Amino acid sequence: MNRGSYSPCFKKVSKIRLDKFLSNLGFGSRKEVKKLIKQKRVRVNDTIINNPAAHINPEKDIVYVDEEPVTYQKHYYFMFNKPSGYITATEDKDYPTVMEFFEEVPVYKRLFPIGRLDIDTEGLLIITDDGQLGHRLAHPKWEIEKEYYAVVKGDVSDIDFSKYEKSGIKLKDYQTKPFKVKVISTSPEKSEILITVKEGKYHIVKRIMEALGHPVLYLKRVRIGNLKLDPHLKEGEFRELTPEEIKNLKRLVNLEQD
């Protein structure tokens, strides 16, 4: 990836040291960046800067490294196709995490996954450093739809799923919100379904299908709100969200586009 296409989130910061700015962007340690600057390879607007302590305004000044512009952006948004075997966390002492796939992104230490998928669940995750968007998309208040493709045990053709679209289902310790199920295929051994829920309770899809007598054999999230998993993304791959995708997500939770 081109390092110059990424930049850290500077929250309400008008000025920042040039060496810190470039280091945060992944151009090296502070020591390495200072050497870069002293070699007169860094230009701010029309002026070559050789003082690492010089301050810049990342939202107004244009910084060049070896005559290549360093693009400033306030936040980062990635679509990630999570593979099985990784937990949804920024770090863990026992299991590999989804953030290991982002280690080459210069600002990866600022990133976090929105919500979570179980270690054996695959599919769509949003990875970002936008705390406000992350909080709202994950908060129950907004009832953001999450759609999953599931393979479940047994034939589900005799279940009237329509009644659950109004009242949900009573689990042992919890009354779920209404959910929708679309049956794709059935056989005596297994069925394929699309199930859409509006909550992020622990194991919610697995618990629903278990309560209906059809344990989940395979689970993959394919949509969050109006964001669908890119079919071109292989497991373990990610891409930046497009401006339109970001705009649509923010609209879901009444956030204005920056």
N, C-alpha and C positions, 0 to 999 in steps of 0.2 A: 504494500500500500504506500501511497505517496504521503510522506510525513507532513508535507505542507498543506494537505487537505483537512487536517485535524487541528483543533485548538481546544484548550481547557475552558471550563466554565468560570468566568470571572464575575462573580455575583456582586453587582453594585460597586465595582471597582473601576475608577476612572483612570488611575495610574498604576503602573506596575514596572518593576525593574526589567530591563531588556533581557538580561541573562536569565532571570526567572521565567519570563515569558517563553523564551526559546527552549529552555530546559523542560518546562511543562508540556511543550509541544512534541517532545521526543527527539530533540536535536542533540542530546547528550546530557551528561551530568553538568552541574554548574561550572565545574572546572573546565570541562571540554568546551562548553559554550563560551566561556570567557576567552579561551584560546581562539575560537572561531571569530569572535568579535575583534580581538586584537589583531587578527590577520586581515582586518578590513574587508571581510566578506559579507558584512551585514550593512544594509542600507535602510534607513527609516525615511520614508517619503523620498526626498531628493538628496538626502545627506548621508554620507558614509559615517557610521558611528563606530568608534573604537574604544568607547568607555562602557564596560559591562554594567556599571551602576546607573547608566542613563535611564530615565523613566519615559515610558510611552503610554499612550492611551490606546488600548487594543481595539476600541470601537471606532476610533477616528484615524489613527495613524496606519499607514501601510508599511509593513515590514518585508524586506526582501533578504533572502539568503542565497548567495551566489546568483543574484539577479532573478531568482524565482520568488514570486510573491507568496507570503504565508497568509492563508485565508483565515480570518477570524469568524468563528461562529459561536453563539452563546451556549447552545446545548447540542448533544449528540443523541441520535435515535437510530437503533439498529433492529432489524428483523433477524431473528436467529431460529434455525431449524434444529431444535434440541434432539440429540440422539439419546437412546436408552443408556443407563449406566452412569449418568451424571446427576448430581443433585443441584437444585436451584438455590444457590447461595453464593456469596462473594468469597467465602473461604470455609474450609472444613478440615478437621484433622484426620478424619477417617476415610472420606470418599472424595473422588475428583469432582470438581464443580464446573458449572457451565462457563464460568469466567475464565477458565484455562484456555478457552478458544480465542479469547480477546487479548491475550498477553502481548501480541505484536502491535496492538493499537496503542499509540503513545500515551493516551490518557486513560488507559483501561482501569487504573486504580480509582478513578472517579466514577466508574460505571457500576450499575447494579441492575438486576433483573426485576421487572415489575411482576408481582405475584410469584406463583411457583407452580412447577409441575413435579409430580413424583419422580423418583429416580428411574422407574421403569416406564414412565410416560414420555412420549415423543412429541415433537411438533412446535408450534408457534410460541416464541417468547419475545417480549420486547425488552431490549437492553438499552438503558439510557443513563444520563446524569441529571435529568430533569425531575427533581424531587416533587414538585407540585403536580406535574402530570402523573407521575408514578403513584402518588398518594390517592389522587382522585380516581384513577382507573381501577385501583385495588379496593377502594372503599365501598362497602355494601350499599351506601346511600345511592350510588349512581346506577346500580343494577346493570352493569355492563355485561352483555351477552358473551358467553364463551361457548364455542361450538366444537364438538369432538367427533372424530370418526372412531367408532368402537367395534370390535369384534367380541361378541358375547357368547357364552355357552348356551346351546339349545335353540329351539325354534320359538321366536317371539310373536309369531303371526296371530296367536290367540289373545294377545293383550290389547286392550282398548287404551291406547296411550292418550287419546284426546282428553280424557277426564283429568289427567295430570297437568294439562295446560291451564287449568283454572285453579286447582287447589294444591298442586304439588303432592307429595307423599309423606306419610308419617313414618319416620325412622324410629329406632329404639329411644333415642334421646333428643330428637330434633324433627321439627316440621319444615320440610324444604319449601322453597319458593316454587312457583309453577315452572315447569320445564316442558320442552318439546322433544319429541322423538320422531324421526323419519326412518322408516325401515327400507333398507337398500336391497337386502336379500336374506333369505332364510333357508335353513335345512335342519334336519333333526340334530345334527352335530353342533352347528353354530349359526349365528346370524350377524349380519353387518348392519349397523345403524349410524345415523347422525343424531347426536343428542345435544341440545342447547340448554344451558343453565344460566342463571343470572346471579350466581353467588360463587364464592371461592372457598367454601368450607373444605376442610381436610378430607380428601378421598371422596368428594361429594358424588362424582359420577359412579365410582366403584360401589359406593354404599347404596345408591339408588338402584342400580342394576342387581346388586346382591339381594336387596329387599324384594325385588320383583322375581327372584329365582333364576336369574341369568348372570352369573358372575362374569366380569370382564376378563377377556383373554388378551386383549391388545387395545391400547388407547393412544390416540394422537390428537392433539389440539390443532384445529385447522383455521380457526377464526377467533379474533378478539374484537368485539364491537363491529366496526366497519372495516377492520383490517384483516385480510385473508392471507394465509401463508402462501408465499410465492412458490408456485409449482416447480420453478427452476432451481430452487435452493435444495441442495442435497443435505443429508443429515450432517450436522456439524458445520454447515456453512452459514454465513450471515452477510447481510448487505445493509447499507444505510437506507432509512426510509426516505421516500420522495417528499418534497415539500407538500404535495397534495395529500399524501397519507398522514403526515404530521398535522396538517390543518384539519383533516377530518376527525382525527383522534381528539384533538383539542375541542372541537365543536361538541363532541359527545359529552364532555364534562364542563362545558361553559367556560373554557379558557380562551382568551383572545390569542390570536396568532401574533408572534413577535415580528 
